[in-house]
């Protein structure tokens, strides 16, 4: 997936447009039309889609966690929810979260304002991407400066905790984003308590060992415009996320795939659910019991997909390693590293199946 693909000989050779000249996929599509061949620098699929690589039969088994059960004060209901949560983490590395308490109309406003942001003229956006700790970033692909191949995506990224940063345009977007980001943090905290319990730990173990209450939250709004040749390009390649848990919602247009038993599985979420993905630092603190999930974004040639993704991580200056209690009976699988240092390394590395996690894995 990392090298450029050759296109079938029956198709015309696409124009050699250098990615540095493309500052927005949305603007590029609007200027070229929806039938123009894509630049060869966006050929991120090395082979035509192989139906054997996608396992739709797995989709019916995607785990569903009821947040209201996890939050229940009834001991049996809570214990059963913790058991199901642990099973989802160990077997899939992700799950669909229902009854999470985030109002549906808030998510609808968020999607509407997110679309309005991407529709703004370029000069009205908070532009530029000067690095992973820039409070507000707008850009395209993943890291065009170091990539050999590029991805069919425009993004807005903002650090929303411990300090809240967000664009002031369009009107009302900042307020909606603040409300949403706070609610996501609250849901994430409760999930981390349940995950701790599922590991046989005290409910506050992961929260305390990662200093989650001062933790870093990255708010990303991704736009994937229609792609004239979706069999040649990806919105995002196979990767795992930084942090502990990533919570994702989208505008009803599919495109997310997760890897399960070596196959890609299409994720078709339930209405008003959150997609929860286990991230790198959760695999570290669980000492490998719960593995982070590989996922990617595929494209279509008809509809614009928007996803809002909140990566919830430890405090930047906290040393993150396996929870000490787990090491009483097992050897550590990862060395400890400051989250800030891991974050910088991951952001500078080109996305690939080989995770940055491998750099801190012992043996």
C-alpha positions, 0 to 999 in steps of 0.5 A: 500500500506504500508504493505507487500503483500502476494503472491498467493499460486500458486507461489513459496515463493521468497527468503528473501533478505534484502533490505539493501543488495540491493544498486541498483535495476538495478544491482540486476535485472542484477545479478538475471535475469528478471524472478527471484521472487522479494524479499518479502521486495519489496511487496508494493501492498497489493492486486492484481491490481483491474481494478475497481481502474483504470479509463481509461475513465478519461484519455481523459479529462486530461487538456492540457495547451498551454504555448505559449498562457499563454506567449502571449501578446494578452490580450484575448489569455492570459486571456483564458489561465489563465482561463484554467490553473486555471481550471486545477489546481482546478479540477485535480491538474496537467496538460500536458504542450505543446509548452513550448519552451524547445527544443526536442533535449535537452530532447533527450540528457538529456534522453540519458545521464541519461541512461548512468549515470545509466549504469555507474559502481557503483564505478563511481557514486556519491554514498550515500544518507546522507540526503535531503540537500546533494548536490548530492545523489545516491540511491535506493527505497525512504528511506530504513533506515526507510521503512518497504517496499521498492520500485523498483527504483534507483535514482540520486538526485541533488540540482540544484538551488540556487547553481548548483550541478551535477555529472561530469560523464558521459561526457557532462551530467552536461552541458545538465542538467544545460541547462535543469534545467535553462529552467525548472525554467524559465517555472515554473516562468511563470506558477506561474505568471499565477497561481497567476493571476488565483487566482485573485492575482497580477502575482508576488504574489506567486513568492514574497511570496515564494522568488521563485527567490532564491528558491530550485530546486531538480533534480531527475533522476529515473530509474525503471528497468523491474520488474519480478512481477509488480503486487506485487511492485511499483516504487513509492507509492502514494504520493505528492511532496514537493515544488510548481510545479514539472515538469516531462518528461520521456523516452516514457515508461508509468508508471505514474498514478495520483489520480482523484476522488478516481481513478487512471488515467494512464498518457500517455503524448503527444510528447515533453510535460511536465507533471506538478504536483501541490505540497504541498506548492502550496496548502498552498500558495493558502490556499487550493484552488488548491490541490496537486495531489497524484501520483505513479509509476507502473511497467512493466516486459518488459521495463526500464522507466526513468523519469526526475523530477524537484521539484521547491520550495520556498527558504529554509529559507522562512516561507511559509503560505497562501498568505496574500491577500487571507486571507482578506476574508477567514480563513487560512487553514495552519500554516506557516512553514519554507520550510527547516523544512517542507522539512526535516520532509517530507523526514524523513516520510514514503511515504503514502496517509497521506501527511506531509501537514496534519501536518500543516493543521489547524483544 
